[in-house]
Structures are given as C-alpha cells and as structure tokens.
Amino acid sequence: MKVLIVTYYWPPAGGPGVQRWLKFVKYLRDYGVEPVVFTADNPSYPIIDESLKKDIPEGIEVIKYPILEPNGIISKFKKGNTQKSMGFLNPNPSFIEKLMLYIRANYFIPDARMFWIKPSVKKLKKYLEDNKIDALITTGPPYSVHLIGLHLKKAMGVKWIADFRDPWTSVDYFHLLPLKKKSIKKHYELEEKVLKTADSVLMVSNHAMKKYKDTARSIDVITNGFDEDGDFATQSIVLDSKFTLTHIGMMNSERNPKKLWEVLSEISEENVDFRKDFVLRFIGKIDKTVAEDLDRSSIKNIEKVSYVPHPRAKQYQRESQLLLIVVNDYPSSKEMIPGKTFEYLQARRPILGIAPTDGDLAGIIAETNSGKVFDYDLEKAKLKEHILNLYKIYKTSGINNLTDDVSRFHRKELTKKLVTFINQTSKN
C-alpha cells in the first residue's frame, strides 16, 4: 500500500506542527505502508529544529514544491520578532500590525498559504496520473493543505483522508481574528466542503470529533503521542535538586494562568524554605504580558530558556519535579490536547494542569493518574493545598516517577491504528 501525505510542516521545521506526521511516516513501513511526502520547498517556519531530520526514514520519496510566502513580506512590517504564529497574537499591536492582520484575516482565506493550492494541485495531478496511490492524506493547519485535497478528490477521485491537527473554525485563535461576516461565512463553507467531501476525517480529540461527526462522512480520533527517547533511553536521569515546575513550549497571553502565579507568590511569601527551593522554569517563548505578571510576583527563582532541540526539551521534562501544562482559555478549550501532553506522560513526572476539568486533556490526565487539573476559575485554596502537599513529599520521601501504563500513546501504536484507518478508507 502507498499513501501520499501533503503537509506544510516537515523537517527542518520545529515545534508541534511537524511532530504528528513525521512520527507516522517514521513507522508506516513497519505496517506495510509506503509513504510519499509532498511539502513546501521554501517554507517560512517560525521554528527550525535540525535534529528532527534523523527521524525521516531512509529512502522515502519527499517531493518539495515552491510556495509563495506572504508571511515574509508581512513580517517586515512587524515589530520585534518577525516569526509570530497566528496563535501568538500581539496584545498591543501597532497600527501597521493591525492593518496587516486585517488583510491577512480577510484576504488570505483560509490562510496565508493559499497561493500554494493551485500549483500544488497541478503538480500532484500529474503525480497521481503517473503513480498508483491508495490514499491521499492532507494535514492541517494550514487549512490550505485541505483545499489541495479537496481539488484532487474532485479531479481524480482519489481516496482522501483529511487530518485536523487543530479544528478549523473552532481553533483557539479564530474568534480573535478581525474577520468580516463574509470572511467568517467563507471559512465555514470551506470547512464544511472538506468535511463532507473527504472520504474520512481524523481528529485529535473526542470533543472535536463530536462537534464534526454529523457533518463528516466518516470520522475517528487518533491522538498525538510520544516516541522513543533515542540516546536518552539508556541514560540515567537525575531529578532536579530544586522543586522545579517546568513548562515546555510557548506561553502566550491567552494561556497566562494568573491565579497560579498568585498562589505561588502567596506560598513564597509565607514559606521561606519554599521560596528558596522553588524554581519556575520556562522552555520556550514567553509573551510579554506573562513576563510582566511574573516580574510583579513574589516568585524568586524563574528560569527562562529559549527554544531548545527536541531531545533536550524531553530531557528537561524528565529531570523536572513537576510539569506544567496550560490550555488557552477559549470557547474551544475542552477539545484541546496540547501535543506536549503525551511527552509529559512519557516523562513520568506529575503534571499540574490549568484547563477545563471536563475537557479531553483532563480526561487523559485522570485516566493515566498522571497529575491534577484545575479549571481557570480555580479555587486558590485548593490549588495551594495541592502544591504544598507535593512540596511536602518532595522534602520528605521525594516525588517518585508515575507508574501507570501509557504505552497506548506510543507513536508506533498510534501508527498501527492509523494503518487500520487507512485500510478501511481505501477499501470503502
């Protein structure tokens, strides 16, 4: 069996967007599926991670095709860091930034990669005419990739799976965009066309699947997961001597857990030993508003580390006493499961989550006995009690690694499930 995978994100892209299909591709051959990858030749990636190239299987066909990137032009009008994703919106934009965002939101639909659609369809039509492919798989965001699939399905009749790493119109930042009514309508229309036309649809969470199950022809959930540790698997891990709470990845203004900072400040003011022992660590970018809140807090020890290669990030996870995960406080937050969740599970360290307590993330953390989740409007007294209990364990017996089985979230197990899904789609 042979599948054609269309993805914008591919090594050397770093960050969460590349992980899912890089890892699927890594293991597809183990189940008799030969992947062919179609990706951008000159992409504008916000994060580069050369270490991920080692996961690309030797000898697979990777077709790279040029893309016109308006982001390169838009970034010239932005202040500071030119590489900003739409999920990391500037809370204090300049007039030029507001204008550029308005143009991008209303004239680049579904997104700024729309100019890749027509040339890619033309290129892939020829490829499909010359090569036997059992299934076409598109993965978004960017959602322009799904429109490539839509055109190829209509033109060639190929079996098509649309994989939504994030939901489209309910993605966490959608309601923040300065969209005109006409633009909103266009997004919903395109989303519906993709859902109704694709032979099968994949989602990464149960809440997302429930939202779309009445529209899609066939739909299922395959979550994200974790992979082998490579060289780190044989290394002994020494836990941090300090009482560390580590957050991996971007901490944006919509993900800013102010009540957590308040609780940590209170404990730091009341408990001298805690103030000395506690370290709040960030691996990745921190929004200016978050940094300002932390500067005003009584938290004494704050470590800020910029983006590190993926293996090093995993090492930080395994060394930390506790791991912090926060879901953006948005209407769609119940269906959000950050990709880091599964590597946190693999790290076997207790997780402190700030997210809907009836959402998919909380469900996974509860099922695996891997930590505790508090809602956004949390009771500070209960959170304070939880942190102090963990601190007491840290000071006395030490916080042991978690022991529940999480093997079902291994990338190889998830790929096995994917192959079953591909087989069902190609035969129907």
N, C-alpha and C positions, 0 to 999 in steps of 0.2 A: 504494500500500500504506500502511496505517495501523497503528501499534502503540501500545499502551497500556503505559506504563512506570510501575510502582509502586516508589517509592523514598522512604525516610525522609529521606535526606540530599539537600538541594537548596539552592542559594544563598539566603540568605547563609551557609549552613554552610561552614566552612573545614575544613582538614585533609584527610587522604587519602580519607575515605569518600565525598566528593562528586565527586571528580575523574572517575572512570571513566564514569559515566553522563551527567554534564554534557558531557563531551567527545564521547561517542557522539551525544548529542542535537544537539550543535553541527554535526555533519557528516552526519547521516542524510538530510537533504533533498538533499544532493549526489548521493545514490544512489536518489532517488525514493521515500523512505520518510518519511511524515509522523508525527512523534512527538507523543503526548499524554502529559503527565506528571501523575501523581497523587502528591501529597506531603502532609506534615503542615502544618496551618495555624498551630499554636502549639508548635513543637518545642522541645526542650531540647538545644541544640547546645553541645558543650564548647568549640568554637572558631567564631568569626564572622569571615568574610572578605568584605566588601562588594565587593571587586574582582572576584570571580568572576561577579557578575551580568552583566558585559559579554559573557560567553560564551553567555548564553541567546539563542537565535535569536529574532529579532523576529517576533511574531505567533503563536508556538506556544501551544497550549492547555495551561495549567497549572491543574489542579484542586487546590485546597487544602482539606483537611478536618480539623476539630479532633481533637486527640488528648489523652487524659488521661495526664499525665506524672508517674508516681510518683517519678521522679528528683528532682523539685523538692522533694518532701516529705523524701525520704531525705537529700538534701544538707544539710538543716538540722541533721541530727544528726552531720554530719561535721566534723572539724577542718580548719582551713586552707582551702585551695582547694576550693570546693564542686563544681567541674566536674572529676570524675575518671571516666575510662573504665574499663571492666572490665579492660582490658589494662594498666592502670596502678595495680595494687593496692598499697595502703599496706603496706609490710613490717612496720610497727609499729602495727597498728590498736588503737584503744581498744575497750572492751567494747561500747559502743554501735555502733561501726563493724562489729565482728564480728557483732553481732546483726542489723544491717541487711543485711549481705552474706549472711548465712544465710537471712534471709527472702527477699531478692531472688533468691537462687540456687534456692530450693526452692518458692517460691510464685508466682514470676513466670516461668512457663515458656511459651515458650522464652526470653523476656527481658521487660524492663520495659515494652516497647511492646505487650504482649499485649492491652491494652484498646483498641487501635486496630483490632483484627482484625474484630470483628463489625460495628461501624458502617461500616467501610470496605467490607466485603463487601456490605452493604445498599446503600450509595451506588453502588458500582460495578456491581452487578447491574442497577440502573436505567439506568446509563450504557450498559452493554452491550446492553440491550434497545432503547435509542433510537439507538445508533450502531454502524455496522459497523466492527469491529476485526479485523484479520487475525491479530494475535498479541498475547498478553499477556506482559509481561516483568516479573518481580519480581527485585529485587536485595537481597541481604542479606550481612552483618548490617545491622540487626537481623533475626533469623530469623523474627520475627512477620510480616514482609512476605511471606515464602514461604507462610505459612499463609493469608494473604489469597488468594494464587494458588491454593492447594490447594482452598479452598472455592469459588472462582469456577470452577475447572476442573470440579469435581464438579457444580456447579449449572448451568453454562452450556455446558459442553463446548468452551470456547474453547481455541485452540491456546496452549500455555503454555511459556515458557522460564524456567527458574529459574537465575539468575546468582549464583554463590557468589564474592563478592569475597574472602571468607575461608571456610575449611572450617568445618563446624558443630561436630561433636563432637571434631574434632581441632584446633580453633582453639587458638592457643598458650596461652591462659589457662584453657582448660576444666578441665584437671586440677588447677588451683589453687583452684577454687571449692569451697566446703564443701557438696557435693551429697550427698544421701541416695541409697541404692541405687535407691529408687523414682524419684527425680528423674532419675538417670542413665539409667534404663531409658526414661523418658518422652522424654528428648531423642533417644535412639537411634531410638525408634519414630517420632517426628515427622520426623526426618531421613530415615528410610527411606521414609516415606509420600511425602514431597516428591520424593525421587529416583525412586521408582517411578511416580509419578502424572504428573509433568511430562513433556510431550512431548519436551523437550530440556533438557539441563543444560549450563551453561557453567562452566568453572573457569579460574583464572588461572595455573595451573602444571601441568606434566606429572606430577609426583609426586601431586598432588591428583587429577588425572584417573585415574591408575592405581588409586588407592585406591577410587574410586567407579564405575569402568567396568562392573563386574559387576552393579551394582545399578541404575544408571540405564538408561532405555530408549534414550537417545541422548545422547552426551556429547562435548564438544570443549573445546579450550583457546583462549582469546583472552586474551593477557596484557594487563597495563596498558601504558601508553606515555607518550609526551611530545607536547606540542603546540607550535604556533608560539610564538616569543618575543615577538610583538607589537612594541611600540615598541623593545624591546631588540635586535631582529634587525638594526636598522640602526646600532646604537651600537657603537663600538669598545670592546672590553673590555681593561682594563689589569689584568694579573695582580697579585696582592698582592706587595708587595716582600718581605714576610716569608715564611718557609717554613711556610705555613698548611696545617693538616689540619682540614677543616670537616665537621661532622656536622649534617645538616638533619633536624629533627623531634624526636620525643620520645625521650629516653634514659632508659629505665626500669631498675629494679633487675635484671630478668631479662635485660637487654641490656648489662649492665655488663662491658666487656672488660678485666678487671683485669690480665691479662698484658700487654695493650697499654700500659696506664698504667705498668706496671713496666718495660717495655722503654724507653719514652720517658723515664722517670725515670733509668734507667741511662745512657742516651746523654747526657742533660742533665748528669749528674754528671761524666761522663768527657770531655765535649767542650764547652768554653767557648763556641765560636762557635755550635754547635748550640743551646745554651741561650739565647743571645741572639736567634738567628734564628727559632727555632721558636715557632709560635703554635697552640694547640689551641682551635678555635672551635666553639661550640655555638649553633645557631639553633633555638630551641625549648626546651621544658621539660626540666629535668634532675631526676631523682629524688634525694632527699636522700642516699641511700646512695652514689650515684655521686659527688655533690658532696663527700661526706666522704672518699671514696677519693682524689679529686683534690687535696683540701686536704692530705692526708698525703704526696702525691707530691712529687717534685723538679721537676715541670714548672713553669717560672717564669711563662710567659705563657699565661693561659687567658682567653678572651673568652666571655662568656655573653650572648646576645641573646635576648630573649623572642620570642614569635610575631610574625612579620612578614607583610605581604601576600604572596601567592604570587609576583607578579612580582619582588619584592625578594629572595625566597628563591632564585629562579632566578639572579638577578644574583650573589648570594653564591657560588653553585655555580660559575659561570663565572670568577669572579675568584680562586678558591682554587687554591693549588698542587696540593693533593691533596684527595680526598673520602673520607670515612669512612662505611662502612655496616656495621651490625651486626644480625644476626638473633637473636632471642630464643633462648636455649639451652633448647629444649623438645623433646619427642619428635617433634613435627611440623615441626621446623625445616627439614627437607630440602625441603618443598614451599612454603616461604615465600619470596616475592619482594617485598620492600618496594616500594611504589609509587614511592618516590624513585629506585629503581634506574634507571628509564628517563630521568628528567630528568638524572641523573648522566651517563648515556651521551650525552645531548644536549649537556651542558656540555663534553664532550670533554676533561675533566681525568682524570688517572689515579685509579683507585679502589682503596682499601685496604679489603678486606672481612674480617669475622670471622664465619664461617658454616660449615656443613658443606661440605667440599670436594667431596663427591659430590652436593650438592643442586642445585636448579634455579637459584638465584642464581649459584653458582659456574660453572654451565654457561654462562649468558648472558655473564658477565664473560670467560670463556675464549674463547667463540665470537667475541666482539667485540674481543678483545685490548685490553680497557679497564682492566686492572689485575690484581691478585693477591688471592686469598682464602686465609686461614689458618683452620684449624679451631680450636675452642675450647681444645683441649688442645695448642695450638701449641708448637713448639719455639722458645723465646725467641731462641735464637741466629740462627735463620733469619729471623725477623721483624726482628731487629735489623740483620742484614746487608741486608735489603731496604730498610729505611728509610734506612740510611746510604748505600746506592747511589743512592737517589733524591735524598738531600741533596747528594751529590757532583755529580750532574747539575745540580741547582738552582744550586749555587755556581759551576759552570763554564759550561756552554752554555745552561742554563735548561731547564726541563721543557716540551717542546712539547705542543701540543694533539694529541689522538689523531686518527687519520685513517680508521679502518675505517668502512665503511658501516653505519649503524644505522637507515636510513630505514624498514625494515620495522616498527619500533616507533612510527612516527608515528601519532598518533590517527586521522588520515584513512585511512591504510592499514588500520588495525585495524577501523575502521568499515566499510570495504569488505568485510572478512572477515565481520563481524557481519551485514551485509545478506545475504550468501550463506547464512549460517546461518539467518537468519530466513526466507528464501525456502524453504529445504529443510524447515524445521519447519512452515510454514503449508501446504505442499502435501502433506505426508505424512499 
